[in-house]
Every structure is written in C-alpha cells, then in structure tokens.
Amino acid sequence: MIMAAAMAGLVVVAGIGFVVDDRRLLSESIWAKPFKFGVSFVLYGATLAWMLPQLRKARRTMWTVGTVFAVTGIVDVGFIAVQAGCGTFSHFNTATWTAAGATLALTALLTAVIVAAARRRPPEVGRRRAATRPPAGRGVA
C-alpha cells in the first residue's frame, strides 16, 4: 500500500501541475502522463495489496514479488514524473531508453509471475471460503 499511497501523492502533484504549469509536449500537458500512470498504479497497487495475501501457496514468494513490483513501479513512474518535470519524453527518449526499458521489462515479468501464481491457485474469497468450512460445532466422524 506504500506504492499506492506514493502514486496517490503523484496524482495530487500532477493534478496541481495541470492547473499551475502550462508547458506542453506534443500539444498535451506535460503532467498528463504522470497523472495517468499515477491513477493506474494506485488502482493496480491496491488490487495487488488485496489479492496477494489471498494466495495461500508461495506466500513468502508473492510477498517478495509484490515488494519488488512496488519498488519497480515507484522507480518507473518516478522516472516518468522526473522526465515530465524536465519537459521531455520519458519512454521513447533514446537518451534514457535503457532505464525505462529495464523497469518496464521487470514490471511486465513480475506481472506475469503474479498472474501465473493466481491461475495456479485462485484466491479464496467471500462466500466460497465460508461455504467450504465445516459447520461450527459439528465433529467429523
């Protein structure tokens, strides 16, 4: 949830940037991309924070994957915000492609690991969990 909170802070800063800063890149506010990425990572981070503890197997591995994903996400979106503040391109900038490409590739790889783990054993949520428990007070014979 730390990543989601950091991204929420970025959404606020980028929202203020929309109002205060009139610089444009390709006829769009330089703060549009950090704002969009911030919103999407808030939603994605909150979803992961809810979903990963639901996976019963490989709990420690999923914690590690989630932590690495959060750090990578902060670095990636932080890079986008810094480049926006500089008024230049972020991902398709040949001068900084290596850093952006590496974090993007790692984020995609971690997402694939999370999806594979979730498909192996889907999270047990809501009624399904309650329906599979034996009734209280009854012994098994």
C-alpha positions in Angstrom: 0.0 0.0 0.0 3.0 2.3 0.3 3.3 2.3 -3.5 -0.4 3.1 -3.9 -0.1 6.0 -1.4 3.0 7.3 -3.2 1.1 7.2 -6.5 -1.8 8.9 -5.0 0.6 11.7 -3.9 1.8 11.8 -7.5 -1.8 12.1 -8.8 -2.2 15.2 -6.5 1.0 16.7 -7.6 0.3 16.1 -11.3 -3.2 17.5 -10.8 -1.7 20.7 -9.4 0.7 20.7 -12.3 -2.2 20.7 -14.8 -3.5 23.9 -13.2 -0.2 25.7 -12.4 2.1 24.6 -15.2 1.1 25.4 -18.8 4.1 23.6 -20.5 3.1 21.3 -23.3 4.7 18.4 -25.1 3.1 17.3 -28.4 0.1 19.6 -27.6 -0.6 17.9 -24.3 0.2 19.0 -20.8 3.5 17.5 -19.6 1.6 16.4 -16.4 -0.9 14.2 -18.3 1.3 11.1 -18.5 2.4 11.1 -14.8 -1.3 11.7 -13.8 -2.5 8.7 -15.9 0.3 6.4 -14.7 -0.3 7.5 -11.1 -4.0 6.7 -11.3 -3.4 3.3 -12.9 -0.7 2.4 -10.4 -3.0 3.4 -7.5 -5.6 1.0 -8.7 -3.1 -1.7 -9.6 -1.2 -1.4 -6.3 -4.4 -1.5 -4.3 -5.6 -4.6 -6.2 -2.3 -6.4 -5.6 -2.3 -5.4 -1.9 -5.7 -7.1 -1.7 -5.0 -10.1 -3.9 -1.5 -11.3 -3.0 -2.4 -12.1 0.7 -5.3 -14.2 -0.7 -2.9 -16.6 -2.4 -2.2 -19.3 0.2 0.7 -21.1 -1.5 4.0 -19.4 -2.1 3.0 -16.6 0.4 6.6 -15.5 1.0 7.4 -15.6 -2.7 4.4 -13.5 -3.5 5.3 -11.0 -0.8 8.8 -10.7 -2.4 7.3 -10.3 -5.9 4.9 -7.7 -4.6 7.6 -5.8 -2.9 9.9 -5.8 -6.0 6.9 -4.8 -8.1 6.2 -1.9 -5.8 9.8 -0.7 -5.9 10.0 -1.1 -9.7 6.7 0.7 -10.1 7.9 3.6 -8.0 11.1 3.8 -10.0 9.3 3.6 -13.3 6.6 6.1 -12.6 9.1 8.3 -10.7 11.2 8.3 -13.9 8.2 9.4 -15.9 7.4 12.2 -13.4 11.0 13.5 -13.4 11.1 13.5 -17.2 7.8 15.4 -17.2 9.2 17.9 -14.9 12.1 18.3 -17.3 9.6 18.8 -20.1 10.8 15.9 -22.2 9.8 12.4 -23.4 10.1 9.6 -21.0 9.8 6.1 -22.6 10.7 6.8 -26.2 13.6 9.0 -25.5 16.7 7.4 -26.9 18.9 9.1 -24.3 17.1 7.4 -21.4 15.8 4.2 -23.1 17.9 1.8 -21.1 16.5 2.8 -17.7 12.9 3.0 -18.9 13.2 -0.3 -20.8 14.6 -2.2 -17.9 12.0 -1.1 -15.4 9.2 -1.7 -17.9 10.5 -5.2 -18.7 10.9 -6.1 -15.0 7.3 -4.8 -14.3 5.9 -7.0 -17.1 7.9 -10.0 -15.9 6.6 -9.6 -12.3 3.0 -9.2 -13.6 3.4 -12.5 -15.5 4.7 -14.2 -12.3 1.7 -12.9 -10.3 -0.8 -14.0 -13.0 0.8 -17.5 -13.2 0.6 -17.8 -9.4 -3.0 -16.7 -9.3 -4.0 -19.1 -12.1 -2.4 -22.0 -10.3 -4.5 -21.4 -7.2 -7.1 -18.7 -7.4 -7.7 -16.6 -4.3 -10.4 -17.9 -2.0 -12.8 -15.0 -1.4 -16.2 -14.3 0.1 -18.9 -16.9 0.1 -16.8 -19.7 -1.4 -14.5 -19.7 1.6 -17.4 -19.7 4.0 -19.2 -22.4 2.1 -16.2 -24.8 2.2 -15.8 -24.6 6.0 -17.4 -27.3 8.1 -20.4 -26.1 10.2 -19.4 -24.8 13.6 -19.9 -27.3 16.5 -20.1 -30.4 14.4 -17.4 -33.1 14.7 -16.1 -35.1 11.7 -16.8 -38.8 12.1 
